[in-house]
């Protein structure tokens, strides 16, 4: 995620990023959006020592694209320079620029008669630089008086109140420059998603409070300048609800309340507003306080994304009901998506659901809580003041460790001696001398370029004085979920392929999934299909000479067009000799032997994978004596096929050649994953072995349980199991499952959390 910094003229002057080398990092960022009054603020922190910090000042701007794929522009209005135990840094507070621009403009004086919302909005925006984008028909014809001195922001509030409308403010960007400032106007923001917030996946806590202290069976509304509704309400100054009065007040005199709204100038609009408000208070109030943890950024899955204004379902775990609710507030952190939350409001009870489902959800929730309580909630984040790359192996940087308990920064509560700094090489060997020199330094250390040679890793953990170390490594299949069903229909001009996927890899950084299928009509040819993370088809390419295509490996580097390089087995065009190849993805193109970026002939056939974390190839060869291991790419391309670590199938308990059909070999050093299986019930059952090749021991052996994978047709063939790491650092097992019928396969990707190991 990148934040673009703009100066007072709204011209780009730099970038904030936690991913790009030498760029200025940011942390503790939170965007808070509210439906009420259109509040939209953003706060973030940057290191004071970085040169880009000079541009983080009041009056400058921050631009980014959010989860709705719209650009949002924020104006910094306050900057705090802070020095504490974590170091010296700047904390910036900003608000959506439309708030600043509209508060700086005055609405032209005019009395508008018989107008719609579009006309009213165009009138108040005409001196602001903002215009209407997309528009829905909202409200009915109204008359509005703008003859009093009024800011455009106050006018916007008045228009939305009168017409019961909501707005969405954004900017349009072309070639890095802002070219338009837009408002979309609509009845309601968001969508009716049908998404349930339930048990471990979403709900942290749910409290229901029932009270009749704020119950009324009639309301007296008062508008601007003491406006009343008598003229449009048969002489009555109040609206009432007889049914509610009989139900909750035994038919006695109405329980009256007075409500005011200084922005409403039309009597009919005031009456309509009062009726709407009465529906909210004509019964004892159930207040549902819900804390929700979002997963959309964690899984990168469109169906899990919830946006401001969305209507969702909440399961009430006390009563046998479901609730409809809108997301009225959303907090988003780009530096730490695990801190994202939403607030739900405007609850409506829906039809009862079966008690059995409630009880099942209750038990799942309780079990999840037990699992969560058994784990530590602390997380440690590292930030490098000067980026992560040294130019010409010179220079230095400060590493800052920050410790969070949930969302709370507790760094200052931890004593200096309990920050334990470690330095390891790619094989996991510790630099004891370095670690001893960095004891008792607290959460901030300085690292010189000459301390980092090759692929060393510096990390920090917190000593909790428990004297114990946890080495458990488990996969939580009961928390598996469907990440994506690969598209079965392609756009016009593309040939449909309903064969089973031979493998699929997720490129979180690039935002795509790359799946492999055999092409029946072409010898030794595979099709690699690229799909967006929301399941939408993007493009495909053909690889003539890649064979069956059981496995591929996505490289971390990309070509000049931003497309990833891919490792695969290959056959030479002459004499069909075995080879290992690397090539870049060509959207809607064809890869042939002469276009390969790198290739080496080898004596035997190797299935090819790639460890993106540690830059190792994962090669698998043989059958009855099959072995899989980690290899250095540079050595392989020079013809040296020497494993760094390796496992043979004889070392795996219950792995039987001739019975277990190998589907994939993958890994993250030092763990190698071997997946086999054709279904959930036969001797060739879908399963995966996770083997620690460094320690020579099995980390876990999972036999996939059909309970967690809804049946779709007669097929249930495993098509690969791969470890994958989310952008936030969470580790999952990716399980590819082919279902459906022969020739009409349904290719699904599931994600299963792994716990107890760090990449």
Rosetta blueprint (number, residue, H / E / L):
1 X L
2 X E
3 X E
4 X E
5 X E
6 X E
7 X L
8 X L
9 X L
10 X L
11 X L
12 X E
13 X E
14 X E
15 X E
16 X E
17 X E
18 X L
19 X L
20 X L
21 X L
22 X L
23 X L
24 X E
25 X L
26 X L
27 X E
28 X E
29 X E
30 X E
31 X E
32 X E
33 X E
34 X E
35 X L
36 X H
37 X H
38 X H
39 X L
40 X E
41 X E
42 X E
43 X E
44 X E
45 X E
46 X E
47 X E
48 X L
49 X L
50 X L
51 X H
52 X H
53 X H
54 X H
55 X H
56 X L
57 X L
58 X L
59 X L
60 X L
61 X E
62 X E
63 X E
64 X E
65 X E
66 X L
67 X L
68 X L
69 X L
70 X L
71 X E
72 X E
73 X E
74 X E
75 X E
76 X E
77 X E
78 X E
79 X E
80 X E
81 X E
82 X E
83 X E
84 X E
85 X L
86 X L
87 X E
88 X E
89 X E
90 X E
91 X E
92 X E
93 X E
94 X E
95 X E
96 X E
97 X H
98 X H
99 X H
100 X H
101 X H
102 X H
103 X H
104 X L
105 X L
106 X E
107 X L
108 X L
109 X L
110 X L
111 X E
112 X E
113 X E
114 X E
115 X E
116 X L
117 X H
118 X H
119 X H
120 X H
121 X H
122 X H
123 X H
124 X H
125 X H
126 X L
127 X L
128 X L
129 X L
130 X L
131 X E
132 X E
133 X E
134 X E
135 X E
136 X L
137 X L
138 X L
139 X L
140 X L
141 X L
142 X E
143 X E
144 X E
145 X E
146 X L
147 X L
148 X L
149 X L
150 X L
151 X E
152 X H
153 X H
154 X H
155 X H
156 X H
157 X H
158 X H
159 X H
160 X H
161 X H
162 X H
163 X H
164 X L
165 X L
166 X E
167 X E
168 X E
169 X E
170 X E
171 X E
172 X E
173 X E
174 X E
175 X L
176 X L
177 X E
178 X E
179 X E
180 X E
181 X E
182 X E
183 X E
184 X E
185 X E
186 X E
187 X L
188 X L
189 X L
190 X L
191 X L
192 X E
193 X E
194 X E
195 X E
196 X E
197 X E
198 X L
199 X H
200 X H
201 X H
202 X H
203 X E
204 X E
205 X E
206 X E
207 X E
208 X E
209 X E
210 X E
211 X E
212 X L
213 X L
214 X L
215 X L
216 X L
217 X L
218 X E
219 X E
220 X E
221 X E
222 X E
223 X L
224 X H
225 X H
226 X H
227 X L
228 X L
229 X L
230 X H
231 X H
232 X H
233 X L
234 X L
235 X L
236 X L
237 X L
238 X L
239 X E
240 X E
241 X L
242 X H
243 X H
244 X H
245 X H
246 X H
247 X H
248 X H
249 X H
250 X L
251 X L
252 X L
253 X L
254 X L
255 X L
256 X E
257 X E
258 X E
259 X E
260 X E
261 X L
262 X L
263 X L
264 X L
265 X L
266 X L
267 X H
268 X H
269 X H
270 X H
271 X H
272 X H
273 X H
274 X H
275 X H
276 X H
277 X H
278 X H
279 X H
280 X H
281 X H
282 X L
283 X L
284 X L
285 X E
286 X E
287 X E
288 X E
289 X E
290 X E
291 X E
292 X E
293 X E
294 X L
295 X L
296 X H
297 X H
298 X H
299 X H
300 X L
301 X L
302 X H
303 X H
304 X H
305 X L
306 X L
307 X L
308 X L
309 X L
310 X L
311 X E
312 X E
313 X E
314 X E
315 X E
316 X E
317 X L
318 X L
319 X L
320 X L
321 X E
322 X E
323 X E
324 X E
325 X E
326 X E
327 X E
328 X E
329 X E
330 X E
331 X E
332 X E
333 X L
334 X L
335 X L
336 X L
337 X H
338 X H
339 X H
340 X L
341 X E
342 X E
343 X E
344 X E
345 X E
346 X E
347 X E
348 X E
349 X E
350 X E
351 X E
352 X E
353 X L
354 X L
355 X H
356 X H
357 X H
358 X H
359 X H
360 X H
361 X H
362 X H
363 X H
364 X H
365 X H
366 X H
367 X H
368 X H
369 X H
370 X H
371 X H
372 X H
373 X H
374 X L
375 X L
376 X L
377 X L
378 X E
379 X E
380 X E
381 X E
382 X E
383 X E
384 X E
385 X L
386 X L
387 X L
388 X L
389 X L
390 X L
391 X H
392 X H
393 X H
394 X L
395 X L
396 X E
397 X E
398 X E
399 X E
400 X E
401 X E
402 X E
403 X E
404 X E
405 X E
406 X L
407 X L
408 X E
409 X E
410 X L
411 X H
412 X H
413 X H
414 X L
415 X L
416 X H
417 X H
418 X H
419 X E
420 X E
421 X E
422 X E
423 X E
424 X E
425 X L
426 X L
427 X L
428 X L
429 X L
430 X E
431 X L
432 X H
433 X H
434 X H
435 X H
436 X H
437 X H
438 X L
439 X L
440 X L
441 X L
442 X L
443 X L
444 X E
445 X E
446 X E
447 X E
448 X E
449 X H
450 X H
451 X H
452 X L
453 X L
454 X L
455 X L
456 X L
457 X E
458 X E
459 X E
460 X E
461 X E
462 X E
463 X L
464 X L
465 X L
466 X L
467 X L
468 X L
469 X L
470 X L
471 X L
472 X L
473 X L
474 X E
475 X E
476 X E
477 X E
478 X E
479 X E
480 X E
481 X E
482 X E
483 X E
484 X E
485 X E
486 X L
487 X L
488 X L
489 X L
490 X L
491 X L
492 X L
493 X L
494 X L
495 X L
496 X L
497 X L
498 X L
499 X L
500 X L
501 X L
502 X L
503 X E
504 X E
505 X E
506 X E
507 X E
508 X L
509 X L
510 X L
511 X L
512 X E
513 X E
514 X E
515 X E
516 X E
517 X E
518 X E
519 X L
520 X L
521 X L
522 X L
523 X L
524 X L
525 X E
526 X E
527 X E
528 X E
529 X E
530 X E
531 X E
532 X E
533 X L
534 X L
535 X L
536 X L
537 X E
538 X E
539 X E
540 X E
541 X E
542 X E
543 X E
544 X E
545 X L
546 X L
547 X L
548 X L
549 X L
550 X L
551 X L
552 X E
553 X E
554 X E
555 X E
556 X E
557 X E
558 X E
559 X L
560 X L
561 X L
562 X L
563 X L
564 X E
565 X E
566 X E
567 X E
568 X E
569 X E
570 X E
571 X E
572 X L
573 X L
574 X L
575 X L
576 X L
577 X L
578 X E
579 X E
580 X E
581 X E
582 X E
583 X E
584 X E
585 X L
586 X L
587 X L
588 X L
589 X L
590 X E
591 X E
592 X L
593 X H
594 X H
595 X H
596 X L
597 X L
598 X E
599 X E
600 X E
601 X E
602 X L
603 X L
604 X L
605 X L
606 X L
607 X E
608 X E
609 X E
610 X E
611 X E
612 X L
613 X L
614 X L
615 X L
616 X E
617 X E
618 X E
619 X E
620 X E
621 X E
622 X L
623 X L
624 X L
625 X L
626 X L
627 X E
628 X E
629 X E
630 X E
631 X E
632 X E
633 X H
634 X H
635 X H
636 X H
637 X H
638 X L
639 X L
640 X L
641 X L
642 X L
643 X L
644 X L
645 X E
646 X E
647 X E
648 X E
649 X H
650 X H
651 X H
652 X L
653 X L
654 X L
655 X L
656 X L
657 X L
658 X L
659 X L
660 X L
661 X L
662 X E
663 X E
664 X E
665 X E
666 X E
667 X E
668 X E
669 X L
670 X L
671 X E
672 X E
673 X E
674 X E
675 X E
676 X E
677 X L
678 X L
679 X E
680 X L
681 X L
682 X L
683 X L
684 X L
685 X E
686 X L
687 X E
688 X E
689 X E
690 X E
691 X E
692 X E
693 X L
694 X L
695 X L
696 X L
697 X E
698 X E
699 X E
700 X E
701 X E
702 X E
703 X E
704 X L
705 X L
706 X H
707 X H
708 X H
709 X L
710 X L
711 X L
712 X L
713 X E
714 X L
715 X E
716 X E
717 X E
718 X E
719 X E
720 X E
721 X E
722 X E
723 X E
724 X E
725 X E
726 X L
727 X L
728 X L
729 X L
730 X L
731 X E
732 X E
733 X E
734 X E
735 X E
736 X E
737 X E
738 X E
739 X E
740 X E
741 X E
742 X L
743 X L
744 X E
745 X E
746 X E
747 X E
748 X E
749 X E
750 X E
751 X E
752 X E
753 X E
754 X E
755 X E
756 X L
757 X L
758 X L
759 X L
